[in-house]
Amino acid sequence: MLSATETHVAQMWARQGRYRIALASMLTARDIKLSAPHVDLQNVSSTEHNTSTFYLCMSQIDSALEWNQRSRATWQRWSELAAVEFRWPSPQRLAYGQILSYANRFEEAKGELSTALEEFLTNEPLIWAMAAA
């Protein structure tokens, strides 16, 4: 799958601190995912979440917030289409809380971070790495 390759390439660039190149690759992966015959909205949401993280790493807080909100909206759309209760993934909620803290929106950040931590600690099985983040 071409989008999976492009996503991997984006992560490779990000691990080297080359966020602008990583961002371009991740946006290409998102475009590929959205043009597929069957759009996997959960996967698109993850791509948007990664895009948000890259913007945060480049200190572009407003763009990071925007892409994190897009990620949430995409997950919401998936939930509606799949007829399942909307539950935003804890890692994405955690990232949102972190971005809010960088935006000096501390009360909102505290709420999101607290909720994410609670979710990590109550998930079965417990994944310590996520709870420790």
DOLUM-354898 format. One line per 3 residues: number of its first residue (from 0); for each residue x, y, z of N, C-alpha, C, CB. Coordinates in steps of 0.1 Angstrom, whole numbers, plus 5000, padded with zeros to 4 digits. Glycine has a CB too. Layout:
NUM) X,Y,Z,X,Y,Z,X,Y,Z,X,Y,Z ~ ...
END
This chain:
0) 5008,4988,5000,5000,5000,5000,5009,5012,5000,4990,5000,5012 ~ 5007,5021,4990,5016,5032,4988,5015,5042,5000,5012,5040,4976 ~ 5003,5044,5006,5002,5053,5017,5010,5048,5029,4988,5056,5021
3) 5010,5035,5031,5018,5030,5043,5033,5033,5041,5015,5015,5044 ~ 5038,5031,5029,5052,5034,5026,5054,5049,5029,5055,5031,5012 ~ 5046,5057,5024,5048,5072,5026,5047,5076,5041,5037,5080,5018
6) 5038,5069,5048,5037,5072,5062,5050,5068,5069,5025,5064,5069 ~ 5056,5056,5065,5068,5051,5071,5080,5061,5068,5072,5037,5065 ~ 5080,5066,5056,5090,5076,5052,5089,5088,5060,5089,5079,5036
9) 5077,5093,5062,5075,5105,5070,5080,5103,5085,5060,5108,5071 ~ 5077,5091,5090,5082,5089,5104,5098,5088,5104,5076,5075,5109 ~ 5103,5082,5094,5118,5082,5093,5124,5096,5093,5122,5074,5080
12) 5118,5105,5085,5123,5119,5084,5121,5125,5098,5116,5127,5074 ~ 5110,5123,5104,5107,5129,5117,5117,5124,5128,5093,5126,5122 ~ 5121,5112,5128,5131,5107,5137,5144,5113,5135,5132,5091,5136
15) 5147,5118,5124,5159,5125,5121,5158,5140,5123,5164,5123,5106 ~ 5146,5145,5128,5144,5159,5131,5142,5167,5119,5156,5164,5138 ~ 5138,5161,5107,5136,5168,5095,5121,5169,5093,5142,5160,5082
18) 5115,5177,5101,5100,5178,5102,5093,5184,5090,5096,5186,5114 ~ 5099,5193,5083,5093,5198,5071,5092,5188,5060,5101,5210,5066 ~ 5102,5180,5059,5101,5169,5049,5091,5158,5054,5115,5162,5047
21) 5092,5155,5067,5082,5146,5073,5068,5150,5071,5085,5144,5088 ~ 5066,5163,5073,5052,5169,5071,5048,5167,5057,5052,5183,5075 ~ 5056,5170,5047,5052,5168,5033,5049,5154,5030,5064,5173,5024
24) 5057,5144,5035,5054,5130,5033,5041,5126,5039,5065,5122,5038 ~ 5038,5131,5052,5026,5127,5059,5014,5133,5051,5027,5132,5073 ~ 5015,5145,5046,5004,5150,5039,5001,5143,5026,5006,5165,5036
27) 5012,5138,5020,5011,5130,5008,5004,5117,5011,5025,5127,5001 ~ 5008,5111,5022,5001,5098,5027,4986,5101,5029,5008,5093,5040 ~ 4983,5112,5036,4969,5115,5038,4961,5116,5025,4968,5128,5046
30) 4967,5123,5015,4960,5125,5002,4958,5111,4996,4969,5134,4993 ~ 4968,5103,4997,4967,5089,4991,4955,5082,4998,4980,5081,4992 ~ 4955,5082,5011,4945,5075,5019,4931,5081,5015,4947,5077,5034
33) 4929,5094,5014,4916,5100,5010,4912,5096,4996,4917,5115,5012 ~ 4921,5093,4987,4917,5090,4974,4915,5075,4971,4928,5095,4964 ~ 4917,5067,4981,4915,5052,4980,4901,5049,4978,4921,5045,4993
36) 4898,5038,4971,4884,5034,4969,4876,5032,4982,4883,5021,4961 ~ 4883,5027,4992,4876,5025,5005,4885,5033,5015,4875,5010,5010 ~ 4880,5045,5020,4887,5054,5029,4886,5048,5043,4882,5068,5028
39) 4897,5045,5049,4898,5041,5063,4900,5053,5072,4910,5031,5065 ~ 4889,5058,5077,4889,5070,5085,4897,5070,5097,4875,5075,5088 ~ 4898,5058,5103,4906,5056,5115,4921,5059,5111,4905,5042,5121
42) 4925,5054,5100,4939,5056,5095,4941,5070,5091,4941,5046,5083 ~ 4931,5076,5085,4933,5091,5082,4934,5099,5094,4920,5095,5073 ~ 4926,5096,5104,4927,5103,5117,4941,5102,5123,4917,5097,5127
45) 4947,5090,5122,4960,5088,5127,4970,5096,5120,4964,5073,5127 ~ 4969,5097,5107,4977,5105,5098,4976,5120,5102,4974,5103,5083 ~ 4964,5124,5105,4962,5138,5109,4968,5141,5122,4947,5142,5109
48) 4967,5131,5131,4974,5132,5144,4989,5133,5143,4970,5119,5153 ~ 4995,5125,5134,5009,5126,5132,5013,5140,5126,5014,5115,5123 ~ 5005,5145,5117,5007,5158,5111,5007,5169,5122,4996,5161,5101
51) 4998,5167,5131,4997,5177,5143,5010,5176,5151,4985,5173,5152 ~ 5015,5164,5153,5027,5163,5161,5039,5169,5154,5030,5148,5163 ~ 5040,5168,5141,5051,5174,5133,5050,5189,5134,5050,5169,5118
54) 5038,5195,5133,5037,5209,5135,5041,5213,5149,5022,5213,5132 ~ 5037,5206,5159,5042,5209,5172,5057,5209,5173,5036,5199,5183 ~ 5063,5199,5167,5078,5198,5168,5084,5210,5161,5083,5185,5161
57) 5077,5217,5152,5082,5229,5145,5078,5241,5152,5078,5229,5130 ~ 5072,5240,5164,5067,5251,5172,5056,5259,5165,5078,5261,5175 ~ 5048,5253,5156,5037,5259,5149,5024,5254,5157,5036,5255,5134
60) 5022,5260,5168,5011,5256,5178,4998,5257,5171,5012,5264,5190 ~ 4994,5268,5165,4981,5269,5159,4978,5258,5149,4980,5283,5152 ~ 4988,5255,5140,4986,5245,5130,4985,5231,5137,4998,5245,5121
63) 4993,5229,5148,4992,5217,5156,4978,5215,5161,5003,5216,5167 ~ 4973,5226,5167,4959,5225,5172,4949,5222,5161,4956,5238,5179 ~ 4950,5229,5150,4941,5227,5139,4941,5212,5134,4945,5236,5127
66) 4953,5206,5132,4954,5193,5128,4949,5182,5138,4968,5189,5123 ~ 4951,5186,5151,4946,5177,5161,4931,5177,5161,4952,5181,5175 ~ 4925,5189,5159,4911,5190,5158,4905,5182,5146,4906,5204,5158
69) 4913,5183,5135,4909,5176,5123,4909,5161,5126,4918,5179,5111 ~ 4919,5156,5133,4920,5142,5137,4908,5138,5145,4933,5140,5144 ~ 4904,5146,5154,4893,5143,5163,4880,5142,5154,4891,5153,5174
72) 4878,5152,5146,4866,5153,5137,4866,5141,5128,4866,5166,5129 ~ 4877,5136,5123,4877,5124,5114,4873,5112,5122,4891,5123,5108 ~ 4879,5111,5134,4875,5099,5143,4860,5100,5146,4884,5099,5156
75) 4855,5112,5148,4841,5113,5151,4832,5109,5139,4837,5128,5155 ~ 4837,5113,5127,4830,5109,5115,4830,5093,5113,4836,5115,5102 ~ 4842,5087,5116,4842,5073,5116,4833,5066,5126,4857,5068,5119
78) 4832,5072,5138,4823,5066,5148,4809,5067,5143,4825,5074,5161 ~ 4805,5078,5137,4791,5079,5133,4788,5069,5121,4789,5093,5128 ~ 4797,5068,5112,4795,5059,5101,4795,5044,5105,4806,5061,5090
81) 4803,5041,5115,4804,5027,5120,4793,5025,5131,4818,5025,5126 ~ 4786,5035,5134,4775,5034,5144,4780,5028,5158,4764,5024,5139 ~ 4792,5034,5162,4797,5031,5175,4799,5044,5183,4811,5024,5173
84) 4799,5042,5196,4800,5054,5205,4813,5060,5202,4799,5050,5219 ~ 4813,5074,5201,4825,5081,5199,4834,5080,5212,4822,5096,5195 ~ 4846,5076,5210,4856,5076,5220,4870,5079,5214,4857,5062,5228
87) 4874,5091,5217,4886,5096,5211,4898,5088,5216,4888,5111,5214 ~ 4907,5083,5208,4918,5075,5213,4927,5083,5223,4927,5070,5201 ~ 4930,5076,5233,4938,5083,5244,4951,5089,5240,4941,5072,5255
90) 4959,5083,5231,4971,5089,5226,4968,5103,5219,4979,5080,5217 ~ 4957,5103,5212,4954,5116,5205,4949,5126,5215,4943,5114,5195 ~ 4942,5122,5225,4938,5131,5236,4950,5136,5244,4928,5124,5246
93) 4960,5127,5246,4972,5131,5253,4979,5142,5245,4981,5119,5255 ~ 4981,5140,5232,4988,5149,5224,4980,5163,5224,4989,5144,5209 ~ 4967,5162,5224,4959,5175,5224,4962,5182,5237,4944,5172,5223
96) 4963,5175,5248,4966,5182,5261,4980,5188,5261,4965,5172,5272 ~ 4989,5181,5255,5003,5186,5254,5003,5199,5245,5012,5176,5248 ~ 4996,5199,5234,4996,5210,5225,4989,5222,5233,4988,5207,5212
99) 4978,5219,5240,4972,5230,5247,4981,5236,5258,4959,5225,5254 ~ 4990,5228,5264,4999,5234,5273,5009,5243,5267,5006,5222,5281 ~ 5014,5239,5255,5023,5248,5247,5016,5261,5243,5028,5240,5235
102) 5003,5260,5241,4995,5272,5238,4991,5280,5250,4983,5268,5230 ~ 4996,5276,5262,4994,5283,5274,4979,5283,5278,4998,5298,5273 ~ 4972,5272,5274,4958,5270,5278,4958,5259,5288,4949,5266,5265
105) 4963,5262,5300,4967,5253,5310,4955,5246,5316,4974,5259,5321 ~ 4944,5253,5318,4932,5246,5324,4926,5235,5315,4921,5256,5328 ~ 4925,5239,5302,4920,5229,5292,4930,5217,5291,4919,5236,5278
108) 4943,5221,5291,4953,5210,5290,4952,5201,5302,4967,5217,5290 ~ 4951,5206,5314,4950,5198,5326,4938,5188,5324,4948,5207,5338 ~ 4926,5193,5320,4915,5184,5318,4918,5173,5308,4903,5192,5313
111) 4923,5176,5296,4926,5166,5286,4937,5156,5291,4931,5173,5273 ~ 4947,5161,5297,4958,5153,5302,4953,5143,5313,4970,5161,5307 ~ 4945,5149,5322,4940,5140,5333,4931,5129,5327,4932,5149,5343
114) 4922,5133,5317,4914,5123,5311,4922,5112,5304,4904,5129,5302 ~ 4932,5116,5297,4940,5107,5289,4947,5097,5299,4951,5114,5281 ~ 4953,5103,5310,4960,5095,5320,4950,5085,5326,4966,5103,5331
117) 4938,5089,5330,4928,5080,5336,4925,5069,5326,4915,5088,5339 ~ 4924,5072,5313,4921,5062,5303,4932,5052,5302,4918,5068,5290 ~ 4945,5057,5302,4956,5048,5301,4957,5039,5313,4969,5056,5300
120) 4954,5044,5325,4955,5036,5337,4944,5026,5339,4955,5045,5349 ~ 4932,5028,5332,4921,5019,5333,4919,5010,5321,4908,5027,5335 ~ 4927,5012,5311,4926,5003,5299,4931,4989,5303,4935,5008,5287
123) 4925,4979,5297,4929,4965,5298,4934,4960,5285,4917,4956,5304 ~ 4946,4955,5284,4956,4955,5294,4963,4968,5296,4967,4944,5291 ~ 4968,4971,5308,4975,4983,5311,4988,4984,5302,4978,4984,5326
126) 4990,4995,5296,5002,4997,5288,5010,5008,5295,4999,5001,5273 ~ 5020,5004,5303,5028,5013,5311,5034,5024,5304,5038,5005,5319 ~ 5039,5021,5292,5046,5032,5284,5037,5043,5281,5051,5026,5271
129) 5025,5041,5278,5015,5052,5275,5012,5059,5288,5003,5047,5269 ~ 5010,5052,5299,5007,5058,5312,5018,5067,5317,5003,5047,5323 ~ 5030,5063,5314,5042,5070,5318,5045,5082,5310,5054,5061,5318
132) 5039,5083,5298,5042,5095,5289,5036,5107,5296,5035,5092,5275
END
